[in-house]
């Protein structure tokens, strides 16, 4: 029987009861059940009246009628029939037959019951083409389908694209999508042009969809790069200056650099960055970097105001420490009305407005769009600020003892960063200082903030002085000419009124530069902005709320433009709502090292919330290049400064980032086919997706504590490549590593960093020339012992420059060169460096045998003679790994726990790389990473003076070592 007939027969018999048995063409065998009931004794006992005899095994299929082979039907009848069993069998057959007739087995349509030659396509919508006996059933099924479709349409959220694109519906949809991840005000602009990622509770632009690496570098070097940093969290502290400094001094240390108080005492240093620690826990428990800005002093008042910007991953930890040292308690928020429908009301919408707008009258001849939601509920409002925050979440904390007030201003202030030498040209071209109000505006009472401020002569005079300083910026050639820490407060007109018709690259104007007074320009370049000009109305919350609430909408602005007599000209006079207070903070460029000083300098632009896109579009029309998260990392790498959270492994945020990065890289590795994956075990790479800093610091601490006793063994191990020495070192270190419990930290002591930098003999990029050092401290055993006594479990952040060709990659290994390796440097550019011998993957066979062993049953005879795995005690790390189940292994990756990270390869490991790329500024491959302080000191003291600071770099997917020079820039 063919396969098609078998399927057809199974489809027909799927509704038959289990007690009904059908006879096949081969007859019955002895002991087989019979449809008449009972069990027969032979082929014809109690069988049916006509049963074919059993044919040979060569004949298959159904048989019908008389056959040539002589097969005949049996004429014998059963001798005994059980009436009850016989009746039950027939009743089951009748019920099965009725069920098969009434229930459709195939299609659910009525015309499926008709023969194929009677079916028509029009029957699906015209029931009159069906026979009379099927029309009633077809009508009922059609009504049922129509009711289901109507119900389904009612449950659908969006009816059509036209309905979805309506302004109110789009706002509701956008508000719904912002409940889990916060959107910046420039989110929609970025979403059309960038690859978006969800990080730290925000939707952020990672990199543009177009190629941008070289163009972004050119913009940072010659023109301007624009970034949106509004995702940084702002925490405001208010109180007396002495009490604020006393509380904040518990979170900082003078050894790690200037503190809040030192920055405040320096001239022109009202802003800066510090690394915070837990109260009284320096240097063991760092929190992370914090950027701060002091408000200028008010004459005759000791009250000060401080803004601090922290990364989203640090916000909760820093806020907890602020509450602890300032002894603040949360202020109970006011009750908030429940939010209706799908809209989310911002914090400013909940505050009472000073004046409600009167209902607008409909102009004759204009049609009003009918909105079905006008009578049902409130109009959807755009989210301004943090849409994920609950209305009952406290945002203010106050101390009854110290009087300090803490406010959470997250997403309340928009922050843009402009990087490049022509950042000031972009600002002066896009922004214009606000004009004074006329006498009529001053006399009239208004709910706007600017007319009230124009009534005060002192404030008007301050605004004129700030305008003069802003105009002086036009005569500056580069942003790097200004002293670091310069702050300028200003009030500007709405920049949407000054948008050019076509995007034009903003460049310094020679004519305007000549009009600027040389004395003022020199005064600005040498001393910066005067302290009284640093004031800004942006510090006042009432002004920020007033500016946000009274912003002119795009619709009203376009209507005003259409009424201008000359199309395309600027609106005169400027509407009173178009005055915005801003704050310009100068960001210094590269300050470390001796090369490319002041590279990457720029400005930070601070705005009230709600005005993000109003300033973003005018800046874009000035020819700036837009950067994302990836370009922030490149900017930090070129400046030679640590980037959070990548370069802070000892902070809680850095540890969490490393765990997330490891899981992402591992999942990406698993998505590749096993045959296309890199076997990191054969490449001798223990940790291709993470950096085991704790294990590295512990192993080098063991070597440093053994010190003089094992000095000869350590030096021999650094110069030899024998496996016996490696195994001996591994077994000796494992005993000590298990007992070490001290957590590693990063060395941030400025005095110790300067000493360590001088020992490394700092050089330029590619190690071409060494820089002059005033005093070269001697590096001997006594200096090494005294230095390592206080910095045992420490890591140091270093910059690595490749001497020859090569491009370092993420998590590349920093290793110690042997004496024979250093001899290769004398051969010149022809020597590319040593190579790592291939390793053997002993876990590959274990994984394969483990997968095969899961399918086979265990042999009882072998299991009795061989002791179980649980009874065997693993003596080495390899035995411990082999004792783990094979399902936990990933082919080509070392499982945990890892063997010795320092002595696993032929060259001793010092550390790993956290940032790496080909540097366009240096013209060679550069990397930033961490190495063990103990290992670095041991390496420097064992190297000759001419080769001091030379190390080897090896990428995770390569066996080739590359020579690199270590520089510690302070």
Secondary structure, 3 states (H helix, E strand, C coil): CCHHHHHHHHHHHCCCCCCCCCCCCCCCCCCCECCCCCECCCCCCCCCCCCECCCCCCCCCCCCCCCCCCCCECCCCCCCCCHHHHHHHHHHHHHHHHHHHHCCCCCCCHHHHCCHHHCCHHHHCCHHHCCHHHHHHHHHHHHHHHHHHHHHHHHCCCCCHHHHCCHHHHHHHHHHHCCCCEECCCHHHHHCCEEEEEECCEEEEEEECCCCHHHHHHHHHHCCEEEECCCCEEEEEEEEHHHHHHHHHHHCCHHHCCCHHHHHHCCCCCEEEEEEECCCCCCCCEEEEEEEEECCCCCCCCEEEEEEEECCCCHHHHHHHHHHHHCCEECCCCCCCCCCCCCCCCHHHHCCCCCCCCCCCCCCCCCCCCCCCCCCCCCCCCCCCCCCCCCCCCCEEECCCCCCEEEECCCCEEEEEEECCCHHHHHHHHCCECCCCCHHHHHCCCCCHHHHHHCCHHHHHHHHHHHHHHHHHHHCCCHHHCCCCCEEEEEEECHHHHCCCCCCCCCCCHHHHHHCCHHHHHHHHHHCCCHHHHCCHHHCHHHHHHHHHCCCCHHHHHHHHHCCCCCCCCCCCCCCCCEEEEEEEEECCCCCCCCCCCCCCEEEEEEECCCHHHHHHHHHCCCCEECCHHHHHHHHHHHCCCCCCCCCCCCHHHHHHHHHHHHHHHHHHHHCCHHHCCCCCCCCCCCCCCCCHHHHHHHHHHHHHHHHHHHHHHHHHHHCCCHHHHHHHHHHHHHHHCCCCCCCEECCCHHHHHHHHHHCCCECHHHCCECCCCCCCCCCHHHHHHHHHHCCCEEEEEEEEECCCCCCCCCCEEECCCHHHHHHHHHCCCCCCCECCCCCCHHHHHHHHHHHHCCCCCCHHHHHHCCCCCCCCCCCHHHHHHHCCHHHCECCECCCCCCCCCCCCCCCEEEEEEEEEEECCCCEEEEEEEEEHHHHHHHHHHCCHHHCCEEEEECCCCCECEEEEEECCC
